[in-house]
Amino acid sequence: MTRNLWAGSVLLICAATAVPAQPVDPAHRGIVRAVQRAEIGNDLGFVLSRLPFREGDRFKKGDVLAAFDCRDLEAELRAAEALMQQEELTRANNARLAELNATGTFEVRLSEAKVAQSTAQVEAIHSRLDRCEIEAPFDGTVAAVYANAFELANPSEPFIEIVDTNDLEIDLLVPSDWLRWLSPGAEFDIAIDETGQELAARIIRIVPQVDAVSQTVKVIGQFSGPAENVLPGMSGPVRFEQPGGNDG
């Protein structure tokens, strides 16, 4: 009988001294955001001849995301190059005539100005031709496609949205009085609602402006390690360890 009472006492003592896990405070939430994201459009107003990637496709930096039918622009370039050649011949002829005192300096300078003008026109067309193929500026994934091949691209609207899901940050709004102790490098945990993961992170930047109405400040965090299966737009409650051992 005594042995059973002693065992029961040990169990009660252990239960009383066990430290419960600290809950994640749902009052403060973080939203995952991609560092590199772009909505890509084009001001040429030409037909899309090729749009090889669809939503969810991955691509590498330098891959062609879109190509346009620029045959009209190529013809315009040939005409501009022919005009430039003509102006160069006129300038050379006027220079020879000037050496023979058969023409004045005005004609020479005018022909030089026309050469400069035609050269600039050729360079401008080359610049537009460079935009006939759009290359990916970074490794990433296609988040959305707003057009189809063989359609006329609207110059005022994007036709594709891309995102780098490997380079992520966490946006948070926290009470402004946390600035008494919160600084870059402060560690916190975020529980991702969509995946159930609890991941370690740290503050990397604090936006130097406090919202006067809500008395909050925006801070940006970064995952401390790999964040597998985490995507931009996911979110969850965060927990900080404040000085003195209090969770925030």
C-alpha positions as CSV (number, residue, x, y, z in Angstrom):
1,M,0.0,0.0,0.0
2,T,2.8,2.4,0.9
3,R,4.6,1.6,-2.4
4,N,1.5,2.5,-4.4
5,L,1.1,5.8,-2.6
6,W,4.7,6.8,-3.2
7,A,4.4,6.0,-6.9
8,G,1.3,8.1,-7.1
9,S,3.0,11.0,-5.4
10,V,5.9,10.9,-7.9
11,L,3.4,11.0,-10.8
12,L,1.6,14.0,-9.3
13,I,4.9,15.9,-8.7
14,C,6.0,15.2,-12.3
15,A,2.7,16.5,-13.7
16,A,2.9,19.6,-11.6
17,T,6.4,20.5,-12.5
18,A,6.2,19.8,-16.3
19,V,6.6,23.1,-18.3
20,P,3.9,23.4,-21.0
21,A,5.0,24.4,-24.5
22,Q,4.7,28.1,-25.2
23,P,1.9,28.7,-27.6
24,V,2.4,30.8,-30.8
25,D,0.7,34.2,-30.4
26,P,-2.0,34.4,-33.1
27,A,-2.1,38.2,-32.7
28,H,1.0,38.8,-34.8
29,R,1.2,37.2,-38.2
30,G,3.8,37.0,-41.0
31,I,3.1,36.9,-44.7
32,V,5.6,35.2,-47.0
33,R,6.7,37.3,-50.0
34,A,9.0,36.6,-53.0
35,V,12.0,39.0,-53.2
36,Q,12.1,38.7,-57.0
37,R,8.8,39.1,-58.8
38,A,7.9,40.8,-62.0
39,E,4.9,41.5,-64.2
40,I,6.3,41.7,-67.7
41,G,4.8,43.6,-70.6
42,N,6.0,45.0,-73.9
43,D,5.5,48.4,-75.5
44,L,6.0,47.2,-79.1
45,G,2.4,46.5,-79.9
46,F,3.3,43.4,-82.0
47,V,1.8,39.9,-82.2
48,L,3.2,37.3,-79.8
49,S,4.8,34.7,-82.0
50,R,6.0,32.4,-79.1
51,L,5.0,32.1,-75.5
52,P,6.7,28.8,-74.5
53,F,6.1,28.7,-70.7
54,R,2.7,28.2,-69.0
55,E,1.6,28.7,-65.4
56,G,3.6,26.6,-63.0
57,D,6.5,26.1,-65.4
58,R,10.0,26.6,-64.1
59,F,12.6,28.5,-66.1
60,K,16.3,29.5,-65.9
61,K,17.8,33.0,-66.2
62,G,18.2,33.8,-69.8
63,D,15.4,31.5,-71.1
64,V,13.2,33.2,-73.7
65,L,9.9,33.9,-72.0
66,A,8.2,35.5,-75.1
67,A,9.0,36.4,-78.7
68,F,7.2,38.8,-81.0
69,D,6.7,39.0,-84.7
70,C,9.0,41.8,-85.6
71,R,9.2,41.5,-89.4
72,D,7.8,45.0,-89.9
73,L,10.5,46.4,-87.6
74,E,13.2,44.4,-89.4
75,A,12.0,46.0,-92.7
76,E,12.1,49.4,-91.0
77,L,15.7,48.7,-90.0
78,R,16.8,47.9,-93.5
79,A,15.2,51.1,-94.8
80,A,16.9,53.1,-92.1
81,E,20.3,51.5,-92.8
82,A,19.9,52.3,-96.5
83,L,19.2,55.9,-95.6
84,M,22.2,56.1,-93.3
85,Q,24.4,54.8,-96.1
86,Q,23.0,57.4,-98.5
87,E,23.7,60.2,-96.0
88,E,27.3,58.9,-95.5
89,L,27.9,59.1,-99.2
90,T,26.5,62.6,-99.4
91,R,28.8,63.7,-96.5
92,A,31.9,62.1,-98.1
93,N,31.0,63.8,-101.4
94,N,30.5,67.2,-99.8
95,A,33.8,66.8,-97.9
96,R,35.7,66.2,-101.2
97,L,33.9,69.2,-102.8
98,A,34.9,71.4,-99.9
99,E,38.5,70.4,-100.4
100,L,38.2,71.8,-104.0
101,N,36.4,74.9,-102.7
102,A,33.3,73.7,-104.7
103,T,30.9,73.8,-101.8
104,G,30.7,75.7,-98.5
105,T,31.0,74.6,-94.9
106,F,27.3,74.8,-94.4
107,E,26.6,71.9,-96.8
108,V,29.4,69.9,-95.1
109,R,28.0,70.4,-91.6
110,L,24.4,69.8,-92.8
111,S,25.4,66.4,-94.3
112,E,27.2,65.5,-91.1
113,A,24.1,66.3,-89.1
114,K,22.0,64.1,-91.4
115,V,24.5,61.2,-90.9
116,A,24.2,61.6,-87.1
117,Q,20.4,61.7,-87.4
118,S,20.2,58.6,-89.6
119,T,22.6,56.8,-87.3
120,A,20.5,57.6,-84.3
121,Q,17.4,56.2,-86.1
122,V,19.2,52.9,-86.8
123,E,20.3,52.6,-83.1
124,A,16.7,53.3,-82.0
125,I,15.4,50.5,-84.2
126,H,18.1,48.1,-82.9
127,S,16.9,49.0,-79.4
128,R,13.4,48.1,-80.2
129,L,14.5,44.9,-82.0
130,D,16.3,43.8,-78.8
131,R,12.8,43.8,-77.1
132,C,11.4,41.3,-79.7
133,E,12.6,38.5,-77.4
134,I,12.2,38.8,-73.7
135,E,14.7,36.8,-71.6
136,A,14.1,35.7,-68.0
137,P,15.9,38.1,-65.6
138,F,16.3,35.4,-62.9
139,D,15.6,31.7,-62.2
140,G,11.9,31.2,-61.3
141,T,8.4,30.0,-62.0
142,V,5.6,31.4,-64.1
143,A,2.9,32.6,-61.7
144,A,0.4,33.8,-64.3
145,V,0.0,34.1,-68.1
146,Y,-2.4,36.8,-69.4
147,A,-2.1,36.2,-73.1
148,N,-1.7,33.5,-75.8
149,A,0.6,33.0,-78.7
150,F,-0.5,34.7,-82.0
151,E,-2.5,37.4,-80.0
152,L,-1.7,41.1,-80.3
153,A,0.0,42.1,-77.0
154,N,-1.6,45.1,-75.3
155,P,1.3,47.6,-74.7
156,S,-0.4,48.9,-71.5
157,E,-0.8,45.5,-69.8
158,P,1.5,42.7,-68.7
159,F,1.2,39.4,-70.5
160,I,3.1,37.2,-68.0
161,E,4.0,37.2,-64.3
162,I,7.0,35.5,-62.9
163,V,8.3,34.8,-59.4
164,D,11.4,33.3,-57.7
165,T,10.1,30.9,-55.1
166,N,13.5,30.2,-53.7
167,D,14.2,33.7,-52.4
168,L,11.6,34.5,-49.8
169,E,11.1,37.1,-47.1
170,I,8.5,37.5,-44.4
171,D,6.5,40.8,-43.9
172,L,5.2,41.5,-40.4
173,L,3.4,44.3,-38.5
174,V,4.4,44.5,-34.9
175,P,3.6,47.0,-32.1
176,S,5.8,50.0,-32.3
177,D,6.8,49.8,-28.7
178,W,8.7,46.6,-29.6
179,L,11.3,49.0,-31.0
180,R,12.6,49.2,-27.5
181,W,14.1,45.8,-27.9
182,L,13.5,44.6,-31.5
183,S,16.5,45.0,-33.9
184,P,17.9,43.3,-37.0
185,G,19.1,39.8,-36.1
186,A,16.2,39.1,-33.6
187,E,15.0,35.5,-34.0
188,F,11.4,34.4,-34.2
189,D,9.4,31.4,-35.2
190,I,6.6,31.3,-37.8
191,A,3.9,28.6,-38.0
192,I,2.9,28.3,-41.7
193,D,-0.9,27.8,-41.8
194,E,-1.0,26.1,-45.2
195,T,1.7,23.4,-44.5
196,G,1.7,23.1,-40.7
197,Q,5.5,23.8,-40.6
198,E,7.0,25.8,-37.8
199,L,10.2,27.4,-39.1
200,A,12.9,29.6,-37.6
201,A,13.5,33.0,-39.0
202,R,15.2,36.3,-38.1
203,I,14.6,40.0,-38.7
204,I,16.8,41.5,-41.4
205,R,15.2,45.0,-41.9
206,I,13.0,47.4,-39.9
207,V,11.1,50.0,-42.0
208,P,11.9,53.4,-40.4
209,Q,8.3,54.6,-40.2
210,V,5.6,54.0,-37.5
211,D,1.9,54.0,-38.5
212,A,0.4,56.7,-36.2
213,V,-3.1,55.2,-36.2
214,S,-2.3,51.5,-35.4
215,Q,0.9,52.2,-33.6
216,T,2.6,49.4,-35.6
217,V,5.8,49.2,-37.5
218,K,6.7,47.0,-40.5
219,V,9.6,44.6,-40.2
220,I,11.0,42.1,-42.7
221,G,12.3,38.7,-41.8
222,Q,14.1,35.9,-43.5
223,F,14.0,32.2,-43.0
224,S,17.1,30.9,-41.1
225,G,17.2,27.7,-43.1
226,P,15.6,26.0,-46.1
227,A,11.8,26.7,-46.4
228,E,10.7,23.7,-48.4
229,N,7.2,23.7,-49.7
230,V,6.7,27.3,-48.6
231,L,5.3,29.6,-51.3
232,P,4.7,33.4,-51.7
233,G,1.4,34.4,-50.1
234,M,1.5,31.8,-47.4
235,S,1.1,33.1,-43.8
236,G,1.0,32.2,-40.2
237,P,1.3,33.4,-36.6
238,V,4.8,34.4,-35.3
239,R,6.5,34.1,-31.9
240,F,9.3,36.3,-30.6
241,E,11.4,35.7,-27.5
242,Q,11.4,39.1,-25.8
243,P,14.2,40.1,-23.3
244,G,13.2,38.7,-19.9
245,G,11.8,35.5,-21.3
246,N,8.4,36.8,-22.4
247,D,7.0,35.6,-25.7
248,G,5.6,38.2,-28.1
